[in-house]
Amino acid sequence: MNNILNISNLLSILRLLSGIPLVVCLKYMNVSPIYFYYSILIIVFIVISDVLDGFLARRFKSVTSFGKIIDPVADKICLMCVLIYLIEI
């Protein structure tokens, strides 16, 4: 299936974009404790969406070339967000 618009790719794109609020929440975690909990929620979303998009792609046979590229890129960007924050502190 060569359709780029499927649920697996949408989850990968959302995971890619979740790096932005993760950086903001990690940055302001010292300002208010609520940002700590937001950070945890975002990280939980990242982990669940990573597992779920792979499962759904295989289950519905919707593996695409775009998905093969965007999935590891989204993983690396989210990991880099956390690493950059840890290096900063």
Disulfide bonds with the S-S distance in Angstrom:
none
